[in-house]
């Protein structure tokens, strides 16, 4: 296989990862790395470097669309980005110190958890809430558009959300993923934000978080242009296509089929990590 | 009274950020595509070797090296420049937010945003600060 054919194959994998990632809500970054590592035999460090770049691309693309609709809360996002960016730098430093086998085991576990979390029904926070003193001082209370007019919300448990975000940042920097699943726990469950707000704010934060570790990955020589090019272009095109199809897709069946494939990939990652083949 | 302060409402800032992200993304993708075309034309017939990790050559790791390679119209250098633009887009967004919060005289969030910006700049400098 020459570079031209390999590039086409990687581009097609990126397209598939972006498409599935956007339909399942997992994100393309978490799917492309196992595809590259398991199916194409790419070293996991190169795969993570390329995935990280595609994560920034999809986040910027999606955030550009969402930010206008008035769902994302810039203040909450910016404050929590202190935690995610510091975590991401820590995660990227950690990635250089632990073995690729350990990285692949952690990757598999996070993939399993994300698949589980995305299959669960998320419950909407209650409408009337008591403003939290800290959140109020930080001007985090806000409102978002609904069919019945603007609805207000007041975030709770800011320190808990902040700590969880630090963890999300570490995973993002270590594995080259957006860590959407962990961000959602922090904002939905700990801080009690409505899920339209938490989803779009999380998406908004993902690009900044990934950029915080991307510089270190670049300096360490993990980002290969020949690989990152088809990955980024493929994942972006796939995510756009996925977002277009989403309103018409029978997501229940799709989720079931993809969920199965993702669980198999996660188990393979853990197995290969344990046997030292990745 | 269309005052200056009114032009810098949250809604307005969000629109600006949306445009910034869109322009950065498009520019980055265009440079990556151009570089990718040149790279494939020149090296498409060689054999890929991604199963062994060797790391990139020093010229493709630093901002100055990447700019040098890109100006020499090297395919890999141009792709890397596009990726650098992609990484810079969220950084520019954060820098823009510093200015936006400063205009709103929101000192707390100017500080918050400056901390985020400092972490990003540290990383973009390759951890050498």
Contacts between the chains, C-beta under 8 A, distances in Angstrom:
chain1	res1	chain2	res2	distance
A	1	B	47	7.4
A	1	B	48	7.0
A	2	B	44	6.4
A	2	B	45	5.1
A	2	B	46	6.5
A	2	B	47	6.2
A	2	B	48	7.5
A	3	B	40	7.0
A	3	B	43	5.5
A	3	B	44	5.3
A	3	B	45	7.1
A	3	B	46	5.2
A	3	B	47	7.2
A	3	B	48	5.1
A	4	B	40	5.8
A	4	B	44	3.6
A	4	B	45	6.9
A	6	B	48	4.3
A	6	B	50	8.0
A	7	B	36	7.8
A	7	B	40	6.3
A	7	B	44	7.7
A	40	B	50	7.5
A	41	B	50	7.4
A	41	B	51	4.6
A	42	B	50	4.3
A	42	B	51	6.8
A	43	B	50	6.1
A	43	B	51	6.2
A	43	B	52	6.5
A	43	B	53	4.0
A	45	B	53	5.1
A	46	B	50	5.4
A	46	B	53	6.4
A	53	B	83	5.4
A	53	B	86	6.4
A	53	B	87	7.6
A	56	B	86	5.5
A	56	B	87	6.2
A	56	B	89	7.4
A	56	B	90	6.5
A	57	B	25	6.6
A	57	B	28	7.4
A	57	B	29	7.5
A	57	B	86	5.8
A	59	B	90	7.6
A	60	B	21	4.6
A	60	B	24	6.5
A	60	B	25	4.9
A	60	B	86	7.5
A	60	B	89	5.3
A	60	B	90	6.6
A	61	B	21	7.6
A	61	B	25	5.6
A	63	B	17	7.8
A	63	B	18	7.6
A	63	B	21	5.6
A	64	B	18	4.8
A	64	B	19	7.7
A	64	B	21	4.0
A	64	B	22	4.4
A	64	B	25	6.9
A	65	B	18	7.6
A	67	B	14	4.8
A	67	B	15	7.7
A	67	B	17	5.6
A	67	B	18	4.5
A	67	B	21	7.5
A	68	B	14	6.4
A	68	B	15	6.1
A	68	B	18	5.2
A	70	B	11	7.2
A	70	B	14	7.1
A	72	B	14	7.7
A	74	B	10	6.9
A	74	B	13	7.2
A	74	B	14	6.9
A	74	B	17	7.9
A	74	B	97	7.1
A	75	B	109	6.3
A	78	B	94	7.8
A	78	B	97	6.3
A	78	B	109	6.4
A	78	B	112	5.5
A	78	B	113	5.5
A	78	B	116	6.5
A	79	B	109	7.9
A	79	B	112	5.4
A	81	B	94	7.7
A	81	B	116	4.8
A	82	B	112	6.4
A	82	B	115	5.3
A	82	B	116	5.8
A	82	B	119	7.7
A	85	B	116	5.6
A	85	B	119	4.2
A	85	B	120	6.4
A	85	B	123	7.9
A	86	B	119	6.0
A	88	B	123	7.8
A	89	B	119	6.1
A	89	B	122	7.1
A	89	B	123	5.8
A	89	B	127	7.9
A	92	B	123	7.5
A	93	B	127	7.8
A	138	B	108	7.0
A	139	B	106	7.6
A	139	B	108	7.7
A	139	B	109	7.7
A	207	B	21	7.8
A	207	B	89	7.2
A	207	B	90	4.1
A	207	B	93	7.7
A	208	B	90	4.4
A	208	B	91	7.9
A	208	B	93	7.1
A	208	B	94	6.2
A	208	B	116	6.8
A	208	B	120	7.2
A	210	B	90	7.7
A	211	B	87	5.0
A	211	B	88	7.9
A	211	B	89	7.9
A	211	B	90	4.4
A	211	B	91	5.8
A	211	B	120	6.0
A	211	B	123	7.4
A	211	B	124	7.9
A	212	B	119	5.7
A	212	B	120	5.6
A	212	B	123	5.1
A	213	B	123	6.6
A	214	B	87	4.7
A	214	B	123	7.2
A	215	B	87	6.6
A	215	B	120	7.5
A	215	B	122	7.9
A	215	B	123	3.5
A	215	B	124	4.0
A	215	B	125	7.1
A	215	B	126	6.2
A	215	B	127	7.6
A	216	B	123	5.3
A	216	B	126	6.8
A	216	B	127	5.5
A	218	B	61	6.2
A	218	B	80	8.0
A	218	B	83	7.6
A	218	B	84	7.5
A	218	B	87	7.4
A	218	B	126	7.2
A	219	B	61	5.4
A	219	B	62	6.9
A	219	B	126	3.1
A	219	B	127	6.3
A	219	B	128	7.9
A	220	B	55	7.0
A	220	B	61	7.3
A	221	B	55	3.3
A	221	B	56	3.8
A	221	B	57	7.7
A	221	B	60	7.4
A	221	B	61	5.2
A	222	B	55	7.2
A	222	B	56	7.7
A	223	B	56	7.0
A	223	B	80	7.5
A	223	B	83	6.4
A	224	B	50	7.3
A	224	B	56	6.1
A	225	B	35	7.0
A	225	B	39	7.0
A	225	B	60	6.6
A	225	B	75	7.7
A	225	B	76	4.4
A	225	B	77	7.8
A	225	B	79	3.6
A	225	B	80	4.9
A	225	B	83	7.1
A	226	B	39	6.4
A	226	B	43	7.7
A	226	B	48	7.2
A	226	B	76	6.7
A	226	B	79	7.5
A	227	B	50	6.1
A	228	B	79	7.0
A	228	B	83	5.9
A	229	B	32	5.5
A	229	B	35	7.1
A	229	B	36	4.4
A	229	B	39	7.2
A	229	B	79	4.9
A	230	B	36	7.5
A	232	B	29	7.8
A	232	B	32	6.4
A	232	B	83	7.3
A	232	B	86	7.3
A	233	B	29	6.9
A	233	B	32	6.7
A	233	B	33	7.1
A	233	B	36	7.5
A	236	B	29	7.1
